[in-house]
Amino acid sequence: MYREVIEKALQKYVDEKGNENYFQSQIESIAYSITESHLHELREFLLKIEGELELILFTVEPEFRRTKFLEKIAHIENYMASKDFE
């Protein structure tokens, strides 16, 4: 379930159907929706990424944000590939 939701959020941003603020809020929303104790690590990972995305929004010039966000997306994809969760 969460894998699919996360993948949809990533793809929406990659396909330029959402801006940086929307993507950051999507990751935050997904993280806070995770309540299962066995998915604690995933929740903490997403909250960490969300904080990093927020920092990018405040510290990186607009023309460079997409590149930085795509780097974070690659990090999320690598994490998800190494974990077994739904």
C-alpha positions as CSV (number, residue, x, y, z in Angstrom):
1,M,0.0,0.0,0.0
2,Y,2.6,2.6,1.0
3,R,5.0,1.6,-1.7
4,E,2.4,2.3,-4.3
5,V,1.5,5.7,-2.8
6,I,5.1,6.7,-2.5
7,E,5.8,5.6,-6.1
8,K,2.8,7.7,-7.3
9,A,4.0,10.8,-5.5
10,L,7.6,10.3,-6.9
11,Q,6.3,9.8,-10.5
12,K,4.0,12.8,-10.3
13,Y,6.9,15.1,-9.5
14,V,9.2,13.5,-12.0
15,D,6.5,13.9,-14.7
16,E,6.2,17.6,-13.7
17,K,2.6,17.2,-12.6
18,G,3.4,18.8,-9.2
19,N,5.7,21.4,-7.9
20,E,8.3,21.2,-5.1
21,N,5.9,22.5,-2.4
22,Y,3.3,19.9,-3.4
23,F,5.8,17.1,-3.5
24,Q,7.2,18.0,-0.1
25,S,3.7,18.1,1.4
26,Q,2.9,14.7,-0.2
27,I,5.9,13.1,1.5
28,E,5.0,14.6,4.8
29,S,1.4,13.4,4.5
30,I,2.4,9.9,3.6
31,A,4.9,9.8,6.5
32,Y,2.2,10.9,9.0
33,S,-0.3,8.4,7.6
34,I,2.0,5.5,8.6
35,T,0.8,4.2,12.0
36,E,1.9,0.6,11.9
37,S,4.7,-0.1,14.4
38,H,6.5,-2.5,12.0
39,L,6.8,0.4,9.5
40,H,8.4,2.8,12.0
41,E,11.7,2.9,10.0
42,L,9.9,3.9,6.8
43,R,8.0,6.6,8.7
44,E,11.2,8.0,10.2
45,F,13.0,7.8,6.8
46,L,10.2,9.8,5.1
47,L,10.1,12.4,7.8
48,K,13.9,12.9,7.5
49,I,13.5,13.3,3.7
50,E,10.6,15.7,4.2
51,G,12.8,17.8,6.4
52,E,15.6,17.8,3.8
53,L,13.1,18.8,1.1
54,E,11.9,21.7,3.3
55,L,15.5,22.8,3.8
56,I,16.0,22.8,0.0
57,L,12.9,25.0,-0.4
58,F,14.4,27.6,2.0
59,T,18.0,27.5,1.0
60,V,18.3,26.6,-2.7
61,E,17.7,29.0,-5.5
62,P,14.5,28.1,-7.4
63,E,16.3,27.3,-10.6
64,F,18.3,24.6,-8.8
65,R,15.6,23.0,-6.7
66,R,14.4,20.5,-9.2
67,T,17.8,19.0,-9.5
68,K,18.1,18.7,-5.7
69,F,14.6,17.2,-5.4
70,L,15.4,14.7,-8.1
71,E,18.5,13.7,-6.0
72,K,16.2,13.1,-3.0
73,I,13.9,11.1,-5.2
74,A,16.8,8.8,-6.2
75,H,17.6,8.4,-2.5
76,I,14.0,7.4,-1.8
77,E,14.0,4.9,-4.7
78,N,17.2,3.4,-3.5
79,Y,15.8,3.0,0.0
80,M,12.6,1.5,-1.3
81,A,14.5,-1.0,-3.5
82,S,16.5,-2.2,-0.5
83,K,13.5,-2.7,1.8
84,D,10.6,-5.1,1.8
85,F,7.3,-3.4,2.7
86,E,4.0,-2.8,1.1
